[in-house]
């Protein structure tokens, strides 16, 4: 969970800096890619966790 929150905060910060600073579009792109990777990580983690513990 710590990794998820760290990636989320870093992605939001990069998007904010990239949007505010002129000519820093690459930072915003990296932030968006980081947020997408973070969501994929969360989805994979939830799928992996659900298959490990079968329903009783």
N, C-alpha and C positions, 0 to 999 in steps of 0.2 A: 504494500500500500504506500510505503514511503517513496518508492520509485515512481509510482503513478502520480503522486502529488508533486514530486519534484519536477517531473517532465511537464506536468500541467502548468505549473507556475512559470517554468522556463519558457514554454511555448507562448503563454499569454504575455510575458514580458517582451519577448522578441517581436511579437505582433505589434505591441504598443509602441515600442521603440522604432520599428520599421515604418509604422504608419505616421508617427510624429516627425521623424527626421526626414528631411528632403534628400532624395537620392539613395535611400536605404531600403529599396524595394526587395533586395535580396534577403535582408533580415526578416522582413515580413513573410517572404516565401518560406524561409527556413522555419519560422515559427508555426506557420500553417502546417507544414509537413510534419513537424514535431507533434502538433496536436492530433493530426491524423494517426501518426504512429502510436501515440498514447492511447487513443480510442481503440485501435486494433489490438494493442497489448491488453487492454482491459477486457475486450471481447474474448480474446484467446484464453486469458486467465480464467474467466468465468466459465467458458466451455470446458476447459481442462479440469476445473474444479468440480463441475457438475458430473462429468463422466467418471471421476475417481470415486465418488460416493453414490452408489446406487440407491434408489428409493427403497424404503423398507416396506 
